[in-house]
Amino acid sequence: MHRVTFKTISIPFVSLCCIFSNTAQADDAAELAKKLSNPVADVINMPFQLNYDQNIGPAENIERYQLNIQPVIPIKLNDDWNVISRTVLPVIYQQYDGMNKDDDWGVGDITQSFFFTPTPKSPDGLILGFGPVIYLPTASEKVFGPDQYGLGPTAVIAKQTNGWTVGALANHIWAVEKKDGDEGINNTFLQPFINYTTPTSVTYSLNTESTYDWNTDDYTIPVNLSATKIVKIEKQLISVGAGVRYWAHDTDSSPKDFGVRLIASFIFPK
């Protein structure tokens, strides 16, 4: 008669803890990535967005490196409302090929937006935000800005479901102060977007950043495709990624063809 024996397989408790901990961290990172896809999410973050564009100007002989510093700061007003501060400060380096002209570098004009957003979301799950946008003439070089103050409305609407975020952000800026003989700012900005976040916190994004100048009837349509992922360095969470841009419609003064974008966003969850 043969005796049957059963071996007991033991898994160390520490290993189990590591498995569940890693899974929980991945889930947390994915949820955080979904929040970052929402332009008015209640998350403090500091994005640094480096853009490279070429073939700028009528002669297509200008190259530009532009680092957009874009802090996002949510402020709780009460149990029903938040206000989200979104700032865009460009730092620009511009090269001129075949021209007897020194390179230009410095800061551009600041665009400051405030979005009032209801909490919780609307019953149908729509994400809404609206408020003022302020244009500040902080450019260190004349070539980087029109030297005018501007003001106007801004709004965002979005919907999130099953990892997808679909929506649009828009603003319009009018000049409130201008020098004699200069045309005042009169621009509309429209950014429709669609993002998909995977369970591993990778987010694929497709958007356009269209601008229409009502003074000249000119408009630009750069189409951006990018991918980002949340990583942890020491104790700091960072969303890092890259993308490409194609100028589907350009003007004499705008970039043309293709560009590149690098992204690093420092995240400070509550």
C-alpha positions in Angstrom: 0.0 0.0 0.0 1.4 3.3 -1.0 1.2 6.3 1.2 0.3 9.6 -0.4 1.9 12.7 1.0 1.1 16.3 0.2 3.6 19.1 0.2 2.7 22.3 1.8 3.7 25.3 -0.2 4.4 28.3 2.0 4.7 31.9 0.8 6.5 34.3 3.1 4.2 36.9 4.7 6.6 39.6 3.6 6.3 38.5 -0.1 2.5 38.6 0.1 2.6 42.1 1.6 4.9 43.3 -1.2 2.5 41.9 -3.9 -0.5 43.5 -2.4 1.4 46.7 -1.7 2.7 46.9 -5.3 -0.9 46.3 -6.6 -2.3 49.0 -4.4 0.4 51.4 -5.4 -0.3 50.7 -9.1 -4.0 51.3 -8.6 -3.3 54.5 -6.7 -1.0 55.7 -9.5 -3.7 54.9 -12.2 -6.3 56.9 -10.2 -3.9 59.8 -9.9 -3.1 59.6 -13.6 -6.9 59.8 -14.3 -7.1 62.9 -12.1 -4.3 64.6 -14.0 -6.3 64.1 -17.2 -8.9 66.4 -15.7 -7.8 70.1 -16.2 -9.6 71.2 -13.0 -8.7 68.2 -10.8 -8.2 68.8 -7.1 -4.5 67.9 -7.2 -1.6 70.3 -6.8 0.9 69.7 -9.6 3.8 71.5 -11.3 4.1 70.6 -15.0 7.2 71.5 -17.0 6.5 71.3 -20.7 9.4 71.7 -23.1 8.4 72.3 -26.8 10.7 72.4 -29.8 9.4 73.9 -33.1 11.1 74.8 -36.3 10.5 76.5 -39.7 9.1 79.5 -38.0 8.5 82.8 -39.9 8.0 83.7 -43.6 11.5 82.5 -44.4 11.1 79.4 -42.2 14.5 80.0 -40.7 13.7 80.3 -37.0 14.0 77.5 -34.3 12.3 77.8 -30.9 12.7 76.0 -27.6 9.9 76.9 -25.2 9.7 75.7 -21.6 6.2 76.2 -20.3 6.1 76.3 -16.5 2.4 75.6 -15.5 1.6 75.3 -11.8 -1.9 74.1 -11.0 -3.1 75.0 -7.5 -6.6 74.0 -6.3 -8.2 76.2 -3.6 -11.2 75.1 -1.6 -13.8 77.9 -1.2 -16.4 75.9 0.7 -18.2 72.5 0.6 -19.7 73.3 -2.8 -17.0 75.1 -4.8 -13.3 75.0 -5.6 -11.3 77.4 -7.6 -8.4 76.0 -9.7 -5.5 78.4 -10.5 -3.7 77.5 -13.7 -0.7 79.6 -14.7 1.4 79.4 -17.9 4.8 81.1 -17.8 6.9 80.5 -21.0 10.7 80.6 -21.0 11.9 80.9 -24.6 15.1 80.5 -26.5 15.0 81.4 -30.2 17.6 80.9 -32.9 17.8 82.6 -36.3 19.5 80.7 -39.2 21.2 82.7 -42.0 20.4 86.0 -40.4 22.6 88.6 -39.0 20.8 88.6 -35.7 21.7 87.3 -32.2 19.7 84.6 -30.6 16.8 85.7 -28.3 16.0 84.2 -24.9 14.0 85.2 -21.9 10.4 84.9 -20.5 7.2 85.4 -22.4 3.8 86.7 -21.4 2.0 85.0 -18.5 -1.5 83.5 -19.0 -3.3 83.2 -15.7 -6.7 81.3 -15.5 -9.0 80.8 -12.6 -11.7 78.0 -12.9 -14.6 77.9 -10.5 -15.7 74.3 -10.3 -18.6 72.8 -8.3 -18.0 69.9 -5.8 -19.2 67.3 -6.1 -19.6 66.8 -9.8 -22.9 67.4 -11.6 -25.4 64.5 -11.3 -24.5 63.2 -14.9 -20.8 63.2 -14.0 -19.8 66.2 -16.1 -16.7 68.1 -15.0 -17.4 71.8 -15.3 -15.2 74.9 -14.7 -15.5 78.6 -15.6 -14.0 81.9 -14.7 -11.6 84.6 -15.9 -8.4 84.5 -17.8 -5.8 87.2 -17.4 -3.0 88.0 -19.9 0.0 89.7 -18.3 2.8 91.5 -20.4 5.8 90.0 -18.7 7.8 89.3 -21.9 11.5 90.2 -21.5 11.8 90.7 -25.3 9.5 92.5 -27.7 9.5 89.5 -30.0 8.0 87.3 -27.2 4.8 89.3 -26.6 2.7 92.3 -27.7 3.2 94.3 -24.5 -0.5 94.5 -23.7 -2.7 93.5 -20.8 -5.6 91.2 -21.7 -8.7 89.8 -20.0 -11.6 87.5 -20.9 -13.6 84.4 -20.0 -12.4 80.8 -19.9 -14.3 77.5 -19.4 -13.7 73.7 -19.4 -16.1 70.8 -19.8 -15.1 67.1 -19.6 -16.4 63.6 -18.9 -14.5 60.7 -17.4 -15.5 57.0 -17.8 -13.7 53.7 -18.0 -10.3 55.3 -18.2 -11.3 57.8 -20.9 -11.4 61.6 -20.4 -13.0 63.6 -23.2 -13.6 67.3 -23.2 -12.5 70.8 -24.2 -11.0 73.9 -22.7 -11.5 77.3 -24.3 -10.8 81.0 -23.6 -11.0 84.4 -25.3 -8.7 87.3 -24.6 -9.3 90.9 -25.4 -6.8 93.7 -24.9 -7.6 96.0 -22.0 -4.6 98.3 -22.6 -2.6 98.9 -25.7 -0.2 101.5 -27.1 -1.4 104.0 -29.7 -1.3 102.5 -33.2 -1.2 98.9 -32.0 -4.0 96.4 -32.6 -5.4 95.1 -29.4 -5.3 91.4 -28.6 -8.5 89.6 -29.8 -7.7 85.9 -29.7 -9.8 82.7 -29.2 -8.1 79.5 -27.9 -9.7 76.1 -28.2 -8.3 72.8 -26.9 -10.4 69.8 -27.5 -8.8 66.7 -25.9 -9.2 62.9 -25.6 -7.1 60.9 -23.1 -7.0 57.2 -22.2 -5.4 56.0 -18.9 -4.4 52.4 -18.6 -4.3 50.4 -15.3 -0.5 50.9 -15.2 -0.9 54.7 -15.1 0.2 55.3 -18.7 -1.9 58.0 -20.3 -2.2 58.5 -24.0 -3.4 62.0 -25.1 -4.6 63.5 -28.3 -5.5 67.2 -28.5 -5.3 70.4 -30.5 -4.3 73.8 -29.2 -6.0 76.0 -31.8 -5.7 79.8 -31.8 -7.8 82.2 -33.9 -6.8 85.8 -34.3 -9.9 87.9 -35.0 -7.8 90.9 -36.1 -6.0 89.0 -39.0 -8.5 86.1 -39.5 -5.5 83.8 -39.1 -5.6 80.6 -37.2 -3.1 77.8 -36.2 -4.0 74.2 -35.4 -1.2 72.2 -33.9 -2.2 68.5 -33.2 -0.4 66.9 -30.3 0.0 63.2 -29.6 1.7 62.2 -26.3 2.1 59.5 -23.7 2.9 59.9 -20.0 3.5 57.6 -17.0 3.6 58.3 -13.3 6.9 57.2 -11.7 8.3 57.6 -8.2 11.8 59.0 -7.5 12.6 58.8 -3.8 9.3 60.1 -2.4 8.4 62.3 -5.2 5.7 61.4 -7.7 6.4 62.6 -11.3 4.4 62.2 -14.5 6.9 61.9 -17.3 6.4 61.6 -21.0 6.9 62.8 -24.5 5.0 63.5 -27.7 5.0 64.8 -31.2 3.2 67.7 -32.8 2.0 68.3 -36.3 1.0 71.8 -37.5 -2.2 71.0 -39.4 -2.7 74.7 -40.2 -0.1 77.4 -39.9 0.5 81.0 -40.6 3.5 83.0 -41.9 4.7 83.7 -38.4 3.9 80.3 -36.8 5.9 77.1 -36.7 5.4 74.5 -39.5 5.5 70.8 -40.1 6.5 68.8 -37.0 7.6 69.6 -33.4 8.5 67.7 -30.3 7.3 67.9 -26.7 8.8 66.6 -23.4 6.8 66.6 -20.2 7.6 66.3 -16.5 4.9 67.1 -14.0 5.7 67.0 -10.2 2.6 65.8 -8.3 1.7 66.7 -4.7 -1.4 64.6 -3.8 -3.2 65.3 -0.5 
